[in-house]
Amino acid sequence: MTDAELQKSIKKEEGLRLRSYKDINGNYTIGYGHLITNLNSIPMVISINRAEELFQEDYKQACSDYEKLNLSLDPVRRSAIVDMLFNMGLTRVLKFKNLLAALRVNNFQEAEEELKDSKYARTLKKRSNRNAYKIRTGNVLLED
């Protein structure tokens, strides 16, 4: 999966909202799932250009966070982890200790099982199923 394909996939997963909203965890969010951290300056509306700028910042952070995990995965499996990092952030992904341990030894079936047995999987069923499939098979579902 190329960088451009991964970005397109994440944008599709997140959707674009130019008005701020509360996500499923009650956090204020805007654009392509950008977490608003300064609640004193919650923008009500942003432009498409600003949404793209925020997306690029968040995507760059997710890729940087992937490097911190010290995983050596093929591009498709890497895309699943970068997607999770984009969606949840490094702190929450680090809580997937068994998943990460399985990935480090290329036990992709175990990694898939660990992913499917999580709050993430119960909350974001379709997204997590797509990522679990990528992790197990190293392939992208045709709908991606």
Backbone torsions as a table, in degrees:
resi	resn	phi	psi	omega
1	MET	NA	125.6	-179.4
2	THR	-77.4	166.1	177.5
3	ASP	-59.3	-43.6	179.9
4	ALA	-64.1	-40.2	178.2
5	GLU	-65.4	-40.3	179.0
6	LEU	-65.1	-43.7	178.1
7	GLN	-60.7	-43.5	178.6
8	LYS	-61.3	-42.2	179.9
9	SER	-63.7	-45.2	179.9
10	ILE	-64.1	-42.4	178.2
11	LYS	-60.1	-40.5	178.4
12	LYS	-64.5	-44.1	179.4
13	GLU	-61.8	-45.0	-175.3
14	GLU	-76.9	-36.1	-173.3
15	GLY	75.2	161.0	-179.4
16	LEU	-112.1	125.5	174.8
17	ARG	-130.7	120.0	-178.6
18	LEU	-86.9	-9.7	173.8
19	ARG	-105.4	141.9	178.9
20	SER	-65.7	149.7	-178.8
21	TYR	-153.7	167.0	174.2
22	LYS	-95.0	130.1	178.9
23	ASP	-78.9	-173.8	-176.1
24	ILE	-65.3	-16.4	177.2
25	ASN	-98.3	2.6	179.2
26	GLY	84.9	11.4	179.2
27	ASN	-90.7	141.0	175.8
28	TYR	-70.8	133.4	-173.1
29	THR	-141.6	156.4	178.0
30	ILE	-154.3	162.5	177.8
31	GLY	69.1	-134.0	177.2
32	TYR	-93.0	62.7	177.1
33	GLY	74.2	24.8	-180.0
34	HIS	-75.3	122.5	179.0
35	LEU	-74.1	126.6	176.7
36	ILE	-88.4	112.4	-175.3
37	THR	-92.1	-27.0	178.7
38	ASN	-98.1	96.0	-175.3
39	LEU	-68.6	-14.8	178.1
40	ASN	-77.0	-15.0	-178.3
41	SER	-130.4	49.4	179.8
42	ILE	-70.3	114.9	176.6
43	PRO	-74.0	135.0	179.3
44	MET	-77.8	-38.0	-177.5
45	VAL	-142.1	142.2	174.5
46	ILE	-129.6	165.4	177.6
47	SER	-84.9	165.2	175.6
48	ILE	-61.3	-38.8	178.9
49	ASN	-62.1	-42.1	179.1
50	ARG	-67.4	-38.1	177.2
51	ALA	-60.9	-40.7	178.6
52	GLU	-66.3	-40.9	177.3
53	GLU	-60.8	-46.0	179.5
54	LEU	-63.6	-40.4	178.4
55	PHE	-60.1	-47.1	-178.5
56	GLN	-61.8	-39.4	176.8
57	GLU	-62.9	-46.8	-178.1
58	ASP	-67.2	-38.2	179.4
59	TYR	-65.9	-43.9	178.3
60	LYS	-59.8	-40.7	178.7
61	GLN	-64.6	-43.1	179.5
62	ALA	-61.7	-41.0	178.1
63	CYS	-66.6	-39.8	176.8
64	SER	-64.2	-41.7	178.3
65	ASP	-64.2	-36.0	177.1
66	TYR	-58.6	-43.1	179.9
67	GLU	-60.8	-33.6	180.0
68	LYS	-67.7	-21.0	-178.8
69	LEU	-79.2	-11.9	179.2
70	ASN	54.0	47.3	175.5
71	LEU	-102.7	148.0	176.2
72	SER	-119.6	80.6	-175.9
73	LEU	-109.8	155.1	173.7
74	ASP	-66.6	165.2	-174.7
75	PRO	-57.6	-35.6	-178.8
76	VAL	-71.4	-47.1	178.7
77	ARG	-66.1	-37.7	175.8
78	ARG	-58.4	-40.3	-178.3
79	SER	-61.8	-35.8	178.0
80	ALA	-64.1	-42.3	-178.6
81	ILE	-72.4	-40.1	176.9
82	VAL	-62.8	-39.2	176.8
83	ASP	-60.9	-44.1	177.8
84	MET	-62.8	-41.8	178.6
85	LEU	-63.5	-41.3	178.1
86	PHE	-61.7	-43.7	-175.6
87	ASN	-75.1	-41.1	-172.1
88	MET	-111.1	-24.5	-175.2
89	GLY	89.6	160.8	-175.5
90	LEU	-62.1	-43.3	-176.5
91	THR	-56.6	-44.6	-179.5
92	ARG	-73.8	-37.4	179.4
93	VAL	-65.7	-35.1	178.3
94	LEU	-62.0	-19.4	177.6
95	LYS	-74.6	-12.4	177.0
96	PHE	-85.0	57.3	-173.6
97	LYS	-57.8	-45.8	-178.4
98	ASN	-68.7	-36.9	175.9
99	LEU	-61.4	-49.4	-178.7
100	LEU	-63.8	-39.8	178.3
101	ALA	-63.4	-41.6	178.9
102	ALA	-64.6	-40.2	178.9
103	LEU	-64.5	-35.9	-178.5
104	ARG	-65.3	-24.5	179.1
105	VAL	-110.2	16.1	178.0
106	ASN	58.3	32.1	174.7
107	ASN	-92.7	81.7	-171.2
108	PHE	-73.6	-28.7	176.1
109	GLN	-66.6	-45.0	177.7
110	GLU	-63.2	-41.4	179.2
111	ALA	-60.8	-42.9	177.8
112	GLU	-60.7	-45.3	-179.7
113	GLU	-61.6	-41.3	179.0
114	GLU	-64.5	-39.3	178.8
115	LEU	-65.8	-44.0	-177.8
116	LYS	-68.4	-22.5	179.7
117	ASP	-99.0	60.0	-177.2
118	SER	-146.2	161.0	174.9
119	LYS	-61.1	-37.3	177.1
120	TYR	-54.7	-46.7	-178.8
121	ALA	-67.5	-36.6	179.5
122	ARG	-72.9	-29.2	-177.8
123	THR	-85.2	-45.3	-177.8
124	LEU	-117.1	71.5	-170.5
125	LYS	-57.9	-52.9	-176.1
126	LYS	-65.8	-44.7	-179.3
127	ARG	-63.4	-46.3	-178.7
128	SER	-67.0	-35.5	176.8
129	ASN	-63.8	-40.0	177.4
130	ARG	-63.5	-42.9	179.4
131	ASN	-68.2	-37.9	177.6
132	ALA	-63.3	-40.7	177.8
133	TYR	-62.6	-44.5	178.3
134	LYS	-59.4	-43.6	-178.4
135	ILE	-65.6	-44.4	-177.6
136	ARG	-68.9	-44.3	-169.7
137	THR	-101.3	-24.6	-172.7
138	GLY	77.0	14.5	-179.9
139	ASN	-120.9	160.5	177.3
140	VAL	-101.1	136.3	173.7
141	LEU	-63.1	148.0	-177.4
142	LEU	-58.8	-29.5	-178.6
143	GLU	-75.9	-12.7	179.0
144	ASP	-69.5	NA	NA
